[in-house]
Amino acid sequence: MRIIFMGTPDFSVPVLDALVDAGHEIAAVYCQPPRPAGRGKKDRPTPVHARAAALGLEVRHPVSLKAPEAQAEFAALQADVAVVVAYGLILPQAILDAPARGCLNIHASLLPRWRGAAPIHRAIMAGDADTGVCIMQMEAGLDTGPVLLREVTPIGETETTAELHDRLSALGAGAIVAALEQLDGLEPQAQPEEGVTYAHKIDKAEAALDWSRDAVDVDRQIRGLSPFPGAWFEREGVRIKVLGSRLAEGQGAAGVVLDDTLCVACGTGAVRLTRLQKAGRGAQDVTEFLRGTALPAGTQL
């Protein structure tokens, strides 16, 4: 098929690669514009932009698709379908209608659960047993379109958002290739009205750890916010991010370190911290971290 690809972050890159590998013609790649990044604050192309350029594909990064000129340029590509995955702009109706077969979105949840911006984070933080990806026919509403294909996968007991992100990206890449192969035979399924939840954008205010909560909730918070923004606590005025954890045996006053390998008591139960990061430094496994930071048994976090 002749495809317009629309995506921006790392999550989208394996999907672009899969479409190219499957032999589809990529008419153009749309992504967010380069933005200042790094110490020098120089404009840096997005991951999709960089990958598309390496593949020799035409890259477009309009600030908006609302202008008639932008819509005309999009329609002039005469695409069979647009594949959209974490693009970052709302698509006007004229864009949705331009490809002959419409626009297909890869959404990283089992719709209608976790419509919106942060479905991977929210699934882990809510303690969902399963998640997956849906190939959805796009319409004007927020992730409300009919689902053409869905793939389900369990969420691991110690899995972080970063790890699940990579698995769902690969799952989505395979799913969109499969959906395009059998597009004529797929029957769109309207999303049920029951079970709708919204994955609101992660707020940094959610990241401060409260050890008085149940260990299950603390563990989900840590894993769901890893790597960004990273759940954190302060020790002697220094902020420490916790990027990995698992449930552990133990009881004690909330926030007290129970042993010399960083098992921490919560309001109920305990969590073992497995990966940490001090401000301005790289992330470290707990053994390496404790070599440079003393947090012995009895320490109050």
C-alpha positions in Angstrom: 0.0 0.0 0.0 0.9 3.6 -0.4 1.1 4.9 3.2 1.5 8.2 5.0 3.3 7.5 8.3 2.6 9.8 11.3 4.6 9.4 14.5 7.1 11.1 16.6 8.8 9.3 19.6 10.9 6.2 20.0 7.7 4.1 20.4 6.8 4.8 16.8 10.2 3.9 15.2 9.8 0.1 15.2 6.4 0.6 13.5 8.0 2.6 10.6 10.7 0.0 10.2 8.1 -2.8 10.1 6.1 -1.0 7.4 9.2 -0.5 5.3 10.3 -4.1 5.8 6.9 -5.4 4.8 7.3 -3.7 1.4 4.8 -0.8 1.7 5.5 2.5 -0.1 6.0 5.3 2.4 4.7 8.4 0.6 5.9 10.7 3.4 6.6 10.7 7.1 4.9 13.3 9.4 6.3 14.0 12.8 6.7 16.8 15.3 9.2 19.6 14.5 12.8 19.5 15.8 13.0 21.1 19.2 15.8 22.4 21.5 17.4 19.7 23.5 20.7 18.9 25.3 23.0 21.3 27.0 23.5 23.4 23.9 19.7 23.7 23.4 20.2 23.1 19.7 17.2 21.9 17.7 17.2 18.1 17.7 15.1 16.0 15.3 12.6 13.6 16.8 13.4 9.8 16.8 11.0 9.2 13.9 12.5 12.2 11.9 16.0 10.8 12.4 15.0 7.2 11.4 13.0 8.4 8.4 16.0 10.5 7.2 18.3 7.5 7.5 15.8 5.5 5.4 15.8 8.2 2.8 12.1 9.0 3.3 10.5 12.4 2.8 9.9 14.1 6.2 7.4 16.7 7.0 6.9 18.4 10.3 4.2 21.0 10.2 3.3 22.8 13.4 -0.4 22.3 12.7 -2.5 20.5 10.2 -5.4 23.0 10.4 -4.3 25.3 7.5 -5.9 24.6 4.1 -2.4 24.5 2.5 -1.2 21.8 4.9 -4.3 19.8 4.3 -4.0 20.1 0.5 -0.4 19.0 0.6 -1.5 15.9 2.7 -4.3 15.0 0.3 -2.0 15.5 -2.7 0.0 12.4 -1.5 -2.9 10.3 -2.6 -2.3 7.7 0.0 -4.2 4.5 0.5 -4.0 4.8 4.2 -2.3 6.8 7.0 -0.8 4.9 9.9 -0.7 7.0 13.1 1.2 6.1 16.2 2.0 8.7 19.0 2.1 11.5 16.5 1.2 14.3 18.9 -1.2 16.5 16.9 -5.0 16.3 16.7 -6.0 15.4 13.1 -8.7 17.6 11.6 -11.5 15.8 9.7 -10.0 16.8 6.4 -6.9 14.9 7.2 -8.9 11.9 8.5 -10.8 11.8 5.2 -7.9 12.3 2.8 -6.5 8.7 2.5 -8.6 6.3 0.5 -8.9 3.9 3.4 -8.8 6.5 6.2 -6.3 6.7 9.1 -5.4 3.8 11.3 -4.1 4.4 14.8 -2.0 2.1 16.9 -3.0 2.6 20.5 -1.2 1.0 23.4 -4.1 -0.2 25.5 -7.1 -2.5 25.3 -9.7 0.0 24.3 -12.0 1.4 25.6 -9.8 1.1 28.7 -7.1 3.8 28.9 -8.0 6.2 26.1 -5.7 9.2 26.0 -2.1 10.2 26.6 -0.5 7.8 29.0 -2.0 4.3 28.7 1.1 2.4 29.5 1.8 4.3 32.7 -1.8 4.1 33.8 -2.2 0.4 33.2 0.8 -0.4 35.5 -0.2 2.1 38.1 -3.7 0.7 38.3 -2.4 -2.9 38.6 -3.9 -4.2 35.4 -3.1 -7.9 34.8 -3.2 -7.4 31.0 -2.7 -4.8 28.4 -2.1 -4.8 24.7 -2.4 -2.8 21.5 -5.4 -1.9 19.3 -5.5 -1.0 15.6 -8.3 1.6 15.5 -10.0 3.3 12.6 -9.6 7.0 13.6 -12.5 9.4 14.0 -12.9 12.8 15.5 -13.2 11.6 19.1 -10.3 10.9 21.4 -9.5 7.2 20.8 -13.2 6.4 20.2 -13.0 4.8 16.8 -13.9 1.2 15.9 -11.2 -1.4 16.6 -10.1 -3.6 13.7 -7.6 -5.8 15.5 -6.3 -6.2 19.1 -3.4 -8.0 20.6 -3.3 -8.9 24.4 -0.2 -9.4 26.6 0.2 -9.9 30.3 2.0 -7.2 32.4 4.9 -8.7 34.3 5.0 -8.5 38.1 8.2 -6.3 38.1 7.7 -4.7 34.7 8.3 -1.0 34.3 6.7 1.4 31.9 10.0 1.5 30.0 10.0 -2.3 29.6 6.4 -2.5 28.7 6.7 0.4 26.3 9.3 -1.5 24.2 7.2 -4.7 24.2 4.1 -2.9 23.1 5.9 -1.0 20.4 7.1 -4.3 18.9 3.6 -5.8 19.3 2.0 -2.8 17.6 4.5 -3.0 14.7 3.5 -6.6 14.1 -0.2 -5.9 14.5 -0.3 -3.0 12.0 1.4 -5.1 9.4 -1.0 -8.0 10.0 -4.0 -5.5 9.8 -2.9 -4.1 6.5 -2.4 -7.6 5.0 -6.0 -8.5 5.8 -7.6 -5.0 5.8 -10.5 -6.0 3.4 -11.5 -8.9 5.7 -11.4 -7.1 9.0 -14.7 -6.1 10.5 -14.6 -2.9 12.6 -15.9 -3.4 16.1 -17.5 -0.4 17.8 -16.0 0.2 21.3 -18.4 -0.7 24.1 -19.7 2.2 26.2 -18.9 0.2 29.4 -15.4 0.1 30.7 -14.2 3.5 29.3 -11.3 5.0 31.3 -9.0 7.8 30.5 -5.2 7.8 30.7 -4.6 11.3 31.7 -1.1 12.8 31.1 1.3 12.1 33.9 1.8 15.0 36.3 5.1 15.4 38.0 3.2 15.9 41.3 2.3 12.2 41.2 5.9 11.2 41.6 6.6 11.9 45.3 6.6 8.6 47.2 4.4 8.3 50.2 5.7 5.3 52.2 2.5 5.2 54.4 0.6 3.8 51.4 0.2 0.1 50.9 3.3 -1.6 49.4 1.3 -2.8 46.4 0.4 0.8 45.5 4.0 2.1 46.2 5.4 -0.7 43.9 2.9 0.2 41.1 3.8 3.9 41.4 7.5 3.2 41.1 7.2 0.9 38.1 4.5 2.9 36.4 6.6 6.1 36.6 9.9 4.5 35.5 11.8 6.0 33.8 9.9 9.3 33.5 9.2 11.3 35.6 10.5 8.7 38.1 9.0 8.2 41.6 11.3 9.8 44.2 12.1 10.4 47.9 14.4 12.8 49.6 17.3 11.9 51.8 19.3 14.7 53.6 18.1 17.2 51.0 19.0 15.1 48.0 16.3 13.8 45.7 16.6 10.1 44.8 14.6 8.5 42.0 13.5 4.9 42.3 13.3 3.3 38.9 12.7 -0.3 39.9 11.1 -2.3 42.7 9.3 -5.5 43.7 7.1 -6.5 46.6 9.0 -7.9 49.6 8.4 -9.6 52.9 8.7 -7.4 56.0 6.9 -5.0 58.3 7.9 -1.9 60.2 7.3 1.8 60.5 6.5 3.4 57.1 9.6 4.5 55.3 12.1 2.6 57.5 14.8 0.6 55.7 14.4 -3.0 57.0 17.7 -4.5 55.9 21.0 -3.7 54.2 19.7 -4.4 50.7 17.1 -1.6 50.7 13.9 -3.3 51.6 11.6 -0.5 52.8 8.5 -0.8 55.0 5.3 0.7 53.8 2.0 1.4 55.5 1.2 -2.2 54.8 3.9 -4.6 53.7 7.3 -3.7 52.1 9.0 -3.0 48.8 12.5 -3.8 47.7 14.1 -1.1 45.7 16.1 -2.5 42.8 17.2 0.5 40.7 17.9 4.1 41.8 19.2 7.4 40.6 20.6 10.5 42.3 20.0 13.9 40.8 22.6 14.6 38.2 23.9 11.0 38.0 23.1 7.9 36.0 20.7 5.2 37.1 22.3 2.3 39.1 21.3 -1.1 40.3 20.8 -1.2 44.0 24.1 -3.0 44.8 26.1 -0.4 43.0 24.0 2.5 44.4 24.6 1.4 48.0 28.3 1.4 47.5 28.2 5.1 47.2 25.2 5.9 49.4 24.8 4.6 52.9 21.2 3.6 53.6 21.6 0.9 56.3 18.8 -0.9 58.2 17.0 1.5 60.5 17.3 4.5 58.2 14.2 6.6 57.9 13.4 7.7 54.4 
